[in-house]
Amino acid sequence: MNQENSKDWHKRKKVNFGIKRDLQVWLLTRIVGVSLLTIIIACLISYLYAKNAVAGDYLRFQINVRTVGEVFLPIFLTAVLSVLVSGLALVLFLPLKIVGPLYRVEQDLLQIASGDLAKTIKVRSNDILKEHAEAVNMAMEELGGIIKDIRESSSNLETKIMEGDPNETKKALEHHKKQLDRISNKP
């Protein structure tokens, strides 16, 4: 592994919590919120069941010699079941908030890839990928401007060639080359 690849590998290895902070906060609040709600529901169910089980059986508890496991096993199972149900709900519904906008962006990008460069990516106002769509739309607008400039440059070059003036043709050719270099050169 050469020095440059080693540097890139170490950069990728670091966790950057500053990237797309709004998206990270959105996901974190959803996950923490559902987790806290689950814990509160589990505690409430446990408390109510334990209160009823202990209050109703307290006097008979010593007579029947019930074990603590017999009393608290239903409490534990109820709490675990409520945690599993709410966790399953989180796993099922949270990805839909991400996958739906991704699908819509993907469909618009496929239309752009098929040649419709005037297409803009539309997302709903509350989609979490709104910033991404805006960035792609800005890039497409810039690309449209570059293509327009290249078309104008091509037309100008064609005109200069038809006129037959070698100096003007050379200038037009150099200008056309600069326009093409805008899309072929990497920064």
TIVEXDREN-758289 format. One record per residue: residue in one letter; residue number from 1; z, x, y of N, C-alpha, C in turn. Coordinates in pm, whole numbers, plus 50000, padded with zeros to 5 digits. Each point is the difference from the previous one (the first is absolute). Layout:
! TIVEXDREN-758289
aa:i:n.z:n.x:n.y:ca.z:ca.x:ca.y:c.z:c.x:c.y
a:NUM:Z:X:Y:Z:X:Y:Z:X:Y
...
! end
This chain:
! TIVEXDREN-758289
aa:i:n.z:n.x:n.y:ca.z:ca.x:ca.y:c.z:c.x:c.y
m:1:50000:50086:49883:50000:49914:50117:50000:50091:50123
n:2:49901:49981:50085:49993:50085:50119:50101:49954:50105
q:3:50011:50079:50107:50101:49977:50104:49982:49863:50067
e:4:49875:49964:50033:49975:49874:50071:50035:49879:49913
n:5:49959:50003:49872:50032:49889:49910:50150:49990:49977
s:6:50067:50115:49996:50145:50001:49983:50069:49934:50119
k:7:49949:50027:50121:50055:49940:50121:49983:49848:49997
d:8:49880:49953:49962:49974:49856:49993:50088:49934:49896
w:9:50023:50068:49888:50082:49943:49894:50142:49980:50049
h:10:50052:50097:50073:50136:49988:50052:50009:49891:50106
k:11:49894:49982:50078:49999:49892:50099:50006:49865:49932
r:12:49924:49983:49892:49997:49873:49930:50129:49973:49926
k:13:50072:50105:49967:50123:49985:49924:50111:49940:50086
k:14:49995:50021:50131:50102:49949:50090:49984:49850:50017
v:15:50114:49934:50012:50000:49856:50027:50006:49982:50150
n:16:49907:49923:50053:49996:49979:50145:50034:49854:50027
f:17:50121:49977:50051:50044:49864:50029:49948:49951:50135
g:18:49930:50085:50072:49947:49960:50130:49864:49934:49992
i:19:49933:50012:49887:49866:49943:49985:50012:49850:49978
k:20:49929:49925:50083:49997:49855:49991:50142:49944:49991
r:21:50080:50037:50096:50140:49959:50002:50015:49848:49996
d:22:49913:49928:50072:50009:49853:50001:49981:49942:49860
l:23:49904:50052:49926:49977:49953:49863:50119:50034:49912
q:24:50053:50120:50015:50116:50039:49919:50121:49913:50032
v:25:50022:49972:50127:50112:49915:50040:49980:49859:49946
w:26:49877:49948:50009:49970:49867:49949:50034:49991:49851
l:27:49952:50096:49921:50027:49999:49857:50149:50015:49972
l:28:50064:50091:50070:50142:50026:49978:50084:49876:50033
t:29:49969:49934:50110:50079:49880:50035:49981:49890:49897
r:30:49880:49986:49946:49977:49898:49897:50079:50032:49873
i:31:49993:50126:49959:50068:50039:49876:50151:49993:50016
v:32:50053:50054:50109:50144:49997:50023:50048:49856:50019
g:33:49924:49919:50072:50038:49860:50020:50011:49924:49869
v:34:49900:50015:49914:50004:49930:49872:50112:50056:49913
s:35:50021:50131:50005:50108:50060:49922:50136:49947:50046
l:36:50022:49995:50130:50128:49949:50052:50017:49852:49966
l:37:49895:49923:50013:50007:49859:49965:50034:49983:49852
t:38:49941:50083:49917:50027:49996:49857:50146:50033:49972
i:39:50051:50102:50065:50139:50040:49980:50094:49890:50046
i:40:49970:49941:50115:50085:49891:50051:49999:49881:49905
i:41:49884:49963:49950:49991:49887:49906:50075:50033:49871
a:42:49981:50122:49949:50070:50039:49877:50151:49999:50021
c:43:50046:50050:50113:50145:50001:50028:50053:49858:50015
l:44:49926:49915:50067:50042:49862:50019:50009:49926:49867
i:45:49898:50017:49917:50002:49937:49867:50116:50055:49918
s:46:50019:50129:50004:50110:50062:49925:50135:49948:50047
y:47:50017:49993:50131:50127:49953:50056:50028:49856:49960
l:48:49901:49912:50019:50021:49859:49968:50028:49979:49852
y:49:49925:50069:49915:50021:49984:49857:50135:50057:49958
a:50:50034:50117:50053:50128:50063:49966:50116:49914:50048
k:51:49987:49943:50119:50107:49915:50055:50022:49880:49910
n:52:49892:49936:49957:50011:49884:49912:50052:50039:49862
a:53:49952:50111:49947:50040:50042:49866:50147:50041:49996
v:54:50044:50075:50099:50138:50048:50000:50096:49887:50038
a:55:49966:49920:50101:50089:49892:50044:50016:49895:49890
g:56:49894:49968:49931:50008:49897:49897:50066:50047:49873
d:57:49987:50125:49968:50050:50051:49874:50121:50092:50014
y:58:50055:50009:50119:50107:50098:50021:50119:49974:49909
l:59:50044:49877:49994:50117:49970:49917:49966:50010:49852
r:60:49880:49957:49963:49961:50007:49859:49951:50138:49961
f:61:49976:50086:50100:49945:50134:49974:50094:50077:49908
q:62:50129:49993:50027:50097:50074:49918:50022:49932:49866
i:63:49990:49870:49998:50025:49927:49875:49884:50022:49904
n:64:49876:49987:50049:49883:50015:49913:49963:50145:49976
v:65:50059:50091:50070:49975:50144:49991:49851:50029:50011
r:66:49945:49955:50109:49860:50028:50028:49991:50140:50059
t:67:49896:50069:49965:49981:50135:50055:49934:49990:50137
v:68:50013:50106:50075:49939:50005:50132:49848:49992:49986
g:69:49946:50057:49895:49856:49996:49976:49950:49859:49982
e:70:50077:49916:49934:49960:49860:49981:49995:49926:50132
v:71:50090:50033:50090:50007:49931:50128:49890:50050:50094
f:72:49980:50132:50006:49911:50056:50100:49857:50028:49951
l:73:49974:49985:49870:49864:50019:49951:49902:49900:50062
p:74:50032:49870:50006:49908:49907:50068:49982:50033:50148
i:75:50106:50048:50064:49989:50039:50140:49901:50115:50015
f:76:50016:50100:49917:49912:50117:50005:49855:49961:49971
l:77:49980:49918:49897:49864:49959:49964:49934:49918:50111
t:78:50078:49913:50065:49947:49921:50110:49960:50089:50116
a:79:50084:50097:50032:49968:50093:50110:49876:50081:49967
v:80:49989:50050:49880:49883:50079:49960:49874:49914:50004
l:81:50010:49876:49954:49884:49912:50002:49954:49972:50143
s:82:50095:49978:50091:49960:49974:50140:49936:50123:50062
v:83:50049:50119:49966:49940:50123:50051:49859:50017:49944
l:84:49982:49973:49872:49867:50012:49939:49900:49902:50061
v:85:50043:49877:50023:49909:49899:50056:49958:50040:50141
s:86:50096:50039:50083:49963:50036:50137:49920:50132:50003
g:87:50033:50094:49913:49921:50123:49991:49857:49972:49955
l:88:49986:49909:49906:49866:49961:49954:49922:49933:50113
a:89:50068:49917:50078:49933:49937:50114:49952:50106:50099
l:90:50082:50101:50024:49961:50108:50091:49879:50075:49946
v:91:50003:50030:49872:49891:50074:49938:49870:49918:50000
l:92:50011:49869:49986:49880:49917:49994:49940:49971:50138
f:93:50085:49975:50100:49948:49950:50127:49983:50106:50108
l:94:50077:50107:49998:49985:50103:50103:49863:50070:49993
p:95:49951:50036:49882:49868:50064:49996:49888:49911:50054
l:96:50015:49868:49992:49896:49911:50052:49983:50016:50151
k:97:50109:50033:50070:49993:50022:50144:49921:50127:50033
i:98:49985:50087:49903:49926:50124:50022:49860:49988:49940
v:99:49990:49945:49881:49873:49995:49929:49900:49905:50068
g:100:50047:49888:50053:49911:49905:50067:49924:50064:50115
p:101:50071:50061:50096:49929:50067:50110:49911:50115:49951
l:102:50045:50074:49900:49917:50108:49945:49870:49946:49944
y:103:50008:49887:49931:49880:49940:49943:49903:49958:50109
r:104:50052:49936:50105:49913:49956:50110:49934:50119:50070
v:105:50076:50107:50020:49945:50121:50062:49894:50061:49909
e:106:50028:50003:49871:49903:50055:49904:49869:49923:50001
q:107:50007:49867:50005:49878:49919:50003:49919:50028:50126
d:108:50068:50011:50114:49928:50031:50125:49940:50140:49994
l:109:50069:50095:49942:49947:50136:49988:49878:50005:49908
l:110:49999:49916:49897:49883:49994:49912:49878:49946:50075
q:111:50023:49904:50089:49889:49950:50082:49951:50109:50095
i:112:50091:50076:50054:49962:50111:50089:49922:50104:49921
a:113:50046:50030:49879:49933:50100:49916:49860:49954:49961
s:114:49978:49869:49994:49867:49951:49964:49903:50006:50118
g:115:50050:50042:50118:49910:50021:50113:50030:49914:50121
d:116:50094:49910:49991:50034:49914:50113:50098:50073:50092
l:117:49946:50088:50084:50086:50081:50085:50057:49923:50119
a:118:49953:49880:50021:50054:49917:50107:50124:49922:49953
k:119:50027:50004:49870:50113:49928:49942:50131:50060:50050
t:120:50092:49915:50037:50134:50046:50035:50097:49947:49896
i:121:50104:50075:49980:50101:49961:49903:50096:49905:50069
k:122:50015:49884:49941:50090:49899:50057:50120:49985:49909
v:123:50117:50005:50060:50123:49977:49926:50082:49896:50075
r:124:50091:49941:49932:50087:49901:50064:50098:50071:50093
s:125:50051:49926:50094:50087:50060:50101:50129:50054:49941
n:126:50046:49947:49887:50125:50047:49941:49978:50094:49881
d:127:49876:50040:49974:49973:50094:49891:50055:50137:50033
i:128:50051:50065:49897:50059:50132:50022:49894:50108:50016
l:129:49876:49970:49968:49892:50098:50012:49920:49984:50129
k:130:50056:49931:50095:49930:49973:50125:49959:50130:50070
e:131:50090:50097:50006:49970:50128:50065:49888:50074:49928
h:132:49999:49992:49867:49894:50067:49923:49865:49938:50031
a:133:49996:49869:50004:49875:49931:50030:49951:50034:50140
e:134:50091:50007:50095:49962:50036:50137:49944:50142:50005
a:135:50059:50092:49924:49951:50138:49997:49859:50006:49940
v:136:49976:49925:49893:49867:49998:49939:49900:49936:50096
n:137:50041:49894:50069:49910:49936:50097:49965:50095:50113
m:138:50095:50078:50048:49971:50099:50105:49904:50106:49948
a:139:50021:50045:49875:49910:50099:49942:49859:49944:49985
m:140:49990:49874:49960:49868:49938:49984:49932:49984:50135
e:141:50077:49969:50103:49943:49987:50134:49947:50136:50047
e:142:50075:50104:49975:49957:50136:50038:49876:50039:49920
l:143:50000:49969:49872:49884:50030:49916:49877:49923:50047
g:144:50019:49875:50041:49890:49921:50054:49942:50063:50126
g:145:50089:50054:50086:49955:50069:50121:49920:50125:49966
i:146:50046:50073:49901:49929:50122:49958:49861:49964:49947
i:147:49995:49896:49918:49871:49957:49944:49905:49955:50111
k:148:50053:49929:50098:49918:49956:50113:49945:50121:50076
d:149:50087:50100:50023:49955:50121:50070:49893:50074:49919
i:150:50014:50005:49870:49901:50067:49915:49867:49925:50004
r:151:50005:49868:49998:49876:49921:50009:49928:50025:50132
e:152:50078:50000:50109:49941:50027:50131:49942:50141:50005
s:153:50071:50095:49942:49954:50139:49998:49871:50011:49917
s:154:49995:49929:49888:49879:50001:49917:49881:49941:50074
s:155:50026:49891:50069:49894:49936:50077:49951:50093:50111
n:156:50093:50065:50068:49965:50095:50106:49921:50117:49943
l:157:50043:50051:49885:49929:50111:49935:49858:49958:49963
e:158:49986:49880:49947:49867:49950:49963:49910:49990:50123
t:159:50057:49952:50110:49923:49989:50125:49955:50138:50048
k:160:50089:50098:49996:49968:50135:50047:49895:50065:49911
i:161:50007:49973:49870:49898:50055:49909:49864:49939:50032
m:162:49997:49868:50026:49875:49932:50031:49941:50050:50132
e:163:50089:50036:50096:49952:50051:50128:49940:50139:49985
g:164:50046:50078:49903:49942:50130:49971:50052:50116:50082
d:165:50101:49981:50082:50058:50110:50079:50098:50076:49912
p:166:49970:50129:49965:50085:50076:49908:50142:50021:50054
n:167:50015:50027:50129:50133:50023:50056:50086:49873:49994
e:168:49943:49888:50038:50074:49873:49996:50030:49959:49856
t:169:49905:50029:49910:50022:49970:49858:50115:50083:49945
k:170:50004:50128:50040:50107:50089:49954:50135:49951:50051
k:171:50007:49961:50127:50125:49948:50057:50044:49872:49928
a:172:49902:49913:49975:50032:49874:49931:50046:50027:49858
l:173:49937:50100:49936:50039:50036:49863:50141:50058:49997
e:174:50034:50084:50097:50135:50057:50008:50103:49890:50024
h:175:49966:49906:50088:50092:49888:50026:50019:49915:49874
h:176:49892:49977:49928:50006:49923:49876:50086:50071:49896
k:177:49984:50131:49992:50080:50079:49906:50149:49990:50034
k:178:50034:50004:50129:50140:49987:50042:50055:49863:49959
q:179:49917:49897:50015:50044:49866:49961:50026:49992:49851
l:180:49912:50062:49922:50019:50001:49854:50121:50083:49961
d:181:50024:50107:50072:50116:50084:49971:50132:49927:50022
r:182:50001:49897:50082:50121:49923:50024:50053:49936:49871
i:183:49908:49966:49910:50046:49937:49875:50006:50098:49884
s:184:49933:50114:50011:49999:50091:49886:50104:50111:50010
n:185:50043:50032:50120:50099:50107:50017:50141:49943:49985
k:186:50081:50078:49932:50140:49961:49986:50081:50080:50100
p:187:50102:49940:50058:50081:50073:50100:50076:50115:49939
! end
